[in-house]
Every structure is written in C-alpha cells, then in structure tokens.
Amino acid sequence: MSELPKWPRLLVTGDPVTREQANEIIIRTHSPILWANDQEWNQQVAAAYGIPLDRHGQPIWREARDVYAELGCLDLAYLHNHQIISSWIGGCHGWCDWDGTIGCSNYNIGKWPTREEVQDDLDTIAAAWPFLTMDVQLVDVDENETVRELLAMWRVRDGRAVFVEPGELVARPTGPDLLGFVLALAVPGGTAWERGVSLSRLREALAQVRGQMPAQGQDDAR
C-alpha cells in the first residue's frame, strides 16, 4: 500500500457541470455524516432525507444506511462532498459545488490515506459520471499553505481515472475562510456556516435523484 502523509491537501480543477448533474453528484457522494451543531438544520436535513433521529438528535444509522442505498450513494473512503451540512471550521466544502463548479483547494482529505484508496474512489466516481472531466492532485502543505511536495495526480476523463506523473499544480492551496467563520459565530445561534444549501434546493436534489433511481419493488435555490 502506498501511504501518503497524514493530511494531504486535495486540489481539483475541472469542467463545470449542469445544475441537475451537480444535484446528483452531491447527493450521491455526500459524506454519510449528516449532522453538526445546528440542531434545527440537523432535523430539517434528516426530514428531507426521510431518516429518523435518535434521542440524541443524530440519524439512526440502520435507517440512514437504507436511505443511502435507495439514493445510490457511492461507497467512498476519502473523496466525499460535504455540501449540505458540515461542522468543519471552513463550513461546507467539496470538489463539486451546487452551482456546478468542479474544483477545490482548501481542505485535506483525511488521516493516512493511500494512493490505492484514492484511486478506488476516483474509479468509482468516474464510472458513475463519465461526463466528468477533472484533474485531481494530492499535495503536502505546511501551516502557511506552502506546498512541500506534489504527491500524486490523476486525470479523470470518459469514465476512467488515470494515474499520471505529477506536473504543475492545478490550483494553489488555500486555507479555510476563517473570517467567514468568525463572522458567522457573531450571529445569534452561530451555526449558519454549517449549512451549505437551502432546504428547497436540497429537497429538489433528493427528489431528482429518487426519480432517477430504479424502483425497488413495487426555501429558494442557493
């Protein structure tokens, strides 16, 4: 197994996708962690998904697993999107945005990934959406967002993710929006930064994906 540093930074650039494509990508690649500190948003998201909450206000995993299967959510290790709800200091984030932008540069993917695990994630993503065209890099950065080393690179084209020799950086690493985080904390409640989408757009995306999946038996857009 080809280990990488503990917290490699994810850099992605790619061709934008349509609103409908973004809806499907985000729903089917979202992190399975659908709760944060914003209890009201936790409840609204769970209700939109149709997932009951336990007495602690967290989704019941057994029920959530069935809903994720119904939605065709991908089994990913590291390359989730977090565009609905996130308690990370930088707020909601991911490599696909609700406006169709494909790209990111401000977050690390996790502890001690391997190249093989990232390759598996990219193979799964590329096969699910052959229209995706993007370049993906992992880099090692220091506390000043300076690149120590370009670790790995893949090109995603025509349903395949190909590992290539790293070349030039596809994007410059950036830090999380700490000013936005501080300003959000100043607002009563202080958790608005955990919300990545309006409730109406989330409902739209879920309804769209449910309508696209094979049957099993018998607020304003952002």
Secondary structure, DSSP 8 states (H G I E B T S, - for coil): --B--SS-EEEEEE----HHHHHHHHHHHB-S----S-HHHHHHHHHHHT--B-TTS-B-HHHHHHHHHHHT----SS--BB-SB--STT-SB-SB-TTS-BEE-S-B--SS-BHHHHHHHHHHHHHH-TT--EEEEEEEE-TTS-EEEEEEEEEEETTEEEEE---S-SS------HHHHHHHHTSTTS-GGGB-S-HHHHHHHHHHHHHHS---------
